[in-house]
Amino acid sequence: MRVSDLRCQAHNLRQSDCFRNKTDKSTARSRPVAFFYRHFFWLSLLAAVLSAAPASAQINEAALRAFEQGNDHYRSERYGDALTAYRKADSAGLTGAALHFNRGNALYRMDRIGPARLAYERAARLRPDDPRIRHNIEQLRQRLAETIPERPDPFWTRWWQLARSQWSALQFFLVGAALYLGGLGLFGFGLFESQRRRWRRLLAIALTGGAILLFGAAFLASWQTTHPRQAVVVAQETSLRARPGSSSERTRKLHEGVLLRVANHDSTWTRVRLPNGETGWLPSSALERV
């Protein structure tokens, strides 16, 4: 006879009370496990949604064939035909840094500096740590008609850009999920019952805090990927104006290939911020978002 059964007989308890006591203990032990798996399910679901945020269309044979034709035309120095083939691949559902990069190369060879800069920046947004893309952007910047000095970014912006160049939104999320599940495991399995385990409580709090920061970084990175605020001047020449409207004061001229940041826009005019911090309005048709 087990000790629990002897204890029931010694205290003259009813058999139903003993059974309920055993069941309650078993349920209490299973609650942390259920709590853990419930949170794991929701984290897995969020990871799937996050990884699908910048999802690309399925690649089909027609798109790949057009892409390879574009590469063949480029190697044969038929840059116009290459550009047509790359556009056909894009229309067929192919997307990615390689397509933007090769399209930028064809446009650069055709001396279309503005559209080439746009294609390179789109490739860099998808693959920020690719040295070939960065090299071609620097080569293109040397051919710009004007050089606008860049105002230094705040240190937190530089840190964030460095982190974004190393990790994707999904990587931020997965590391955050690992930290969160670690803290959840410490909490869910009842390790906070005594003062001697206070360090575990502090560790769980630290893990959870780090997870929250990484979750925020993941969603910010995902939002920046799907909602770019950078734009490139694609018109050969345009005028920056103090207010929206062709009759407002001109503050300076801009030429194709200048990278700037979109601050606001309406149907026909867009308020932009130049790399030196200067702001003004441009016709929306003169630029295109990255």
C-alpha positions in Angstrom: 0.0 0.0 0.0 1.4 3.4 -0.9 2.1 6.1 1.6 -0.7 8.4 0.3 -3.2 5.6 0.8 -2.0 5.0 4.4 -2.3 8.7 5.0 -5.9 8.6 3.9 -6.8 5.7 6.2 -4.9 7.2 9.2 -6.9 10.4 9.0 -10.2 8.6 8.2 -10.7 10.5 4.9 -13.2 9.5 2.3 -11.9 7.7 -0.8 -13.3 10.5 -3.0 -11.3 13.1 -1.1 -8.1 11.2 -1.6 -8.8 10.8 -5.3 -9.5 14.5 -5.7 -6.3 15.4 -3.9 -4.3 13.2 -6.2 -6.0 14.7 -9.2 -5.4 18.2 -8.1 -1.7 17.6 -7.6 -1.4 16.0 -11.0 -3.3 18.9 -12.6 -1.0 21.4 -10.8 2.0 19.7 -12.1 0.7 19.7 -15.7 -0.3 23.4 -15.7 3.2 24.7 -16.3 3.6 22.3 -19.2 0.4 23.4 -20.7 1.2 27.0 -20.1 4.6 26.5 -21.8 3.2 24.8 -24.9 0.4 27.3 -25.3 2.9 30.2 -25.5 5.1 28.1 -27.8 2.2 27.7 -30.2 1.5 31.4 -30.3 5.2 32.2 -30.8 5.5 29.7 -33.6 2.4 31.3 -35.3 3.9 34.8 -35.0 7.2 33.6 -36.4 5.3 32.2 -39.4 3.5 35.5 -40.0 6.7 37.5 -39.6 8.6 35.4 -42.0 5.8 35.7 -44.5 5.7 39.6 -44.2 8.3 40.2 -47.0 7.3 37.1 -48.8 8.0 36.9 -52.5 5.9 35.4 -55.2 6.5 31.8 -56.3 9.3 31.5 -58.9 8.0 29.8 -62.0 9.9 28.5 -65.0 8.9 31.4 -67.3 10.3 33.9 -64.8 13.6 32.0 -64.4 13.9 31.7 -68.2 13.4 35.4 -68.7 16.0 36.1 -66.0 18.6 33.9 -67.7 17.8 35.5 -71.0 18.5 38.9 -69.5 21.8 37.6 -68.2 22.7 36.3 -71.7 21.8 39.6 -73.2 23.9 41.5 -70.6 26.9 39.3 -71.3 26.5 40.1 -75.0 26.3 43.8 -74.2 22.7 44.1 -75.4 21.6 46.1 -72.4 18.3 47.2 -73.7 17.3 43.6 -74.4 18.6 42.6 -71.0 16.4 45.2 -69.3 13.4 44.0 -71.3 14.0 40.5 -70.2 14.4 41.5 -66.5 11.1 43.4 -66.6 9.5 40.3 -68.1 10.9 38.2 -65.2 9.6 40.7 -62.7 6.1 40.6 -64.3 6.2 36.8 -64.2 6.7 36.8 -60.4 10.5 36.7 -59.9 11.8 39.0 -57.2 14.9 39.3 -55.1 18.2 41.1 -54.7 19.8 39.4 -57.7 17.1 40.7 -60.1 17.4 44.2 -58.9 21.2 44.1 -58.9 21.3 42.8 -62.5 18.7 45.3 -63.6 20.8 48.1 -62.0 23.9 46.9 -63.9 22.0 47.1 -67.2 20.6 50.6 -66.5 24.0 51.8 -65.4 25.5 50.6 -68.7 22.8 52.6 -70.5 23.7 55.8 -68.5 20.3 55.8 -66.7 21.8 56.9 -63.4 18.5 57.5 -61.5 16.8 54.2 -62.3 20.1 52.4 -61.8 20.5 53.9 -58.3 16.9 52.9 -57.5 17.6 49.3 -58.6 20.8 49.1 -56.5 19.1 50.5 -53.4 16.3 48.0 -53.7 18.9 45.2 -53.9 20.7 46.6 -50.9 17.5 46.8 -48.9 17.0 43.0 -49.5 20.7 42.1 -49.0 22.3 44.9 -47.0 25.6 43.0 -46.3 26.4 42.2 -49.9 29.8 43.9 -50.8 29.1 43.9 -54.5 26.0 45.9 -54.2 27.7 48.4 -51.9 30.6 48.7 -54.3 28.3 49.4 -57.3 26.4 52.1 -55.3 29.7 53.8 -54.5 30.8 53.7 -58.1 27.5 55.2 -59.2 27.7 58.0 -56.6 30.9 59.2 -58.2 28.9 59.8 -61.4 26.2 61.9 -59.8 25.9 65.5 -61.1 26.0 66.8 -57.5 27.3 65.7 -54.2 25.1 66.5 -51.2 27.0 66.3 -47.9 25.5 63.9 -45.5 24.6 64.9 -41.9 25.9 62.3 -39.4 23.1 60.0 -38.1 22.6 59.8 -34.3 24.5 56.9 -32.7 21.3 54.9 -32.1 20.5 55.1 -35.8 24.0 53.9 -36.7 23.7 51.0 -34.2 20.4 50.0 -35.6 21.7 50.1 -39.2 24.6 48.0 -38.2 22.3 45.5 -36.5 20.0 45.5 -39.6 23.0 44.7 -41.8 23.7 41.6 -39.8 20.3 40.2 -38.8 16.9 39.9 -40.6 13.6 40.5 -39.0 13.1 36.7 -38.6 16.4 36.3 -36.9 15.6 39.0 -34.4 12.3 37.3 -33.7 13.8 33.8 -33.3 16.5 34.9 -30.9 13.8 36.8 -28.9 11.6 33.7 -28.9 14.4 31.6 -27.5 15.0 34.1 -24.7 11.3 34.3 -24.0 10.8 30.6 -23.9 13.8 30.3 -21.5 12.3 32.9 -19.1 8.9 31.2 -19.5 10.5 27.8 -18.6 12.0 29.2 -15.4 8.6 30.7 -14.5 6.4 27.9 -15.7 8.1 25.1 -13.9 7.8 26.7 -10.5 11.4 27.7 -9.8 10.4 30.8 -7.8 9.3 29.0 -4.6 12.3 29.9 -2.3 14.6 32.9 -1.7 17.5 30.6 -2.5 16.5 30.7 -6.1 16.2 34.5 -6.4 18.9 34.5 -9.1 16.6 32.4 -11.3 13.9 35.0 -10.9 16.3 37.7 -11.9 17.5 35.7 -14.8 13.9 35.1 -16.0 13.2 38.8 -15.8 16.4 39.6 -17.8 15.5 37.0 -20.5 12.0 38.3 -20.8 13.2 41.9 -21.0 15.7 41.0 -23.7 13.0 39.1 -25.6 10.7 42.1 -25.6 13.4 44.3 -27.0 14.2 41.7 -29.8 10.5 41.4 -30.6 10.2 45.1 -31.0 13.4 45.1 -33.2 11.9 42.2 -35.3 8.6 44.1 -36.0 10.4 47.3 -36.7 12.7 45.6 -39.2 9.8 43.9 -40.8 7.8 47.2 -41.0 10.8 49.0 -42.6 11.2 46.3 -45.2 7.6 46.5 -46.3 7.2 50.3 -45.8 10.3 51.9 -47.2 10.7 55.7 -46.6 13.7 56.2 -48.9 13.3 57.4 -52.5 15.5 58.1 -55.5 15.2 61.0 -57.9 14.6 59.4 -61.3 14.0 62.6 -63.3 17.1 63.9 -65.0 16.5 67.3 -63.3 13.9 68.7 -60.9 13.5 71.6 -58.5 13.1 71.4 -54.8 10.5 73.9 -53.7 9.6 75.5 -50.4 5.9 74.5 -50.6 3.9 72.2 -52.8 3.0 73.8 -56.1 4.9 74.8 -59.3 4.5 78.5 -58.4 6.3 78.3 -55.0 9.9 79.3 -54.4 12.7 77.1 -55.8 15.3 76.3 -53.2 17.7 74.2 -55.2 18.0 72.0 -58.3 18.3 68.2 -58.0 19.5 65.7 -60.5 18.8 62.0 -61.0 20.3 59.5 -58.6 20.0 61.5 -55.4 18.9 59.3 -52.5 16.5 61.1 -50.1 13.9 60.4 -47.4 10.2 60.8 -47.8 8.6 62.8 -45.0 5.1 63.4 -46.3 3.2 63.4 -49.6 -0.1 64.2 -51.2 -1.5 63.2 -54.6 1.0 65.2 -56.7 3.7 66.5 -54.4 6.1 64.8 -51.9 7.9 66.4 -49.0 11.4 65.1 -48.8 14.5 65.4 -46.6 17.9 65.5 -48.2 21.0 63.8 -46.7 22.2 67.2 -45.3 18.9 67.7 -43.4 17.4 70.2 -45.9 13.7 69.7 -46.6 11.4 70.7 -49.4 8.8 69.5 -51.9 9.3 67.6 -55.1 6.8 66.5 -57.8 5.8 63.0 -57.0 6.5 62.0 -60.6 10.2 63.0 -60.2 11.0 60.3 -57.7 10.3 56.7 -56.9 10.4 54.9 -53.6 12.9 52.3 -52.9 
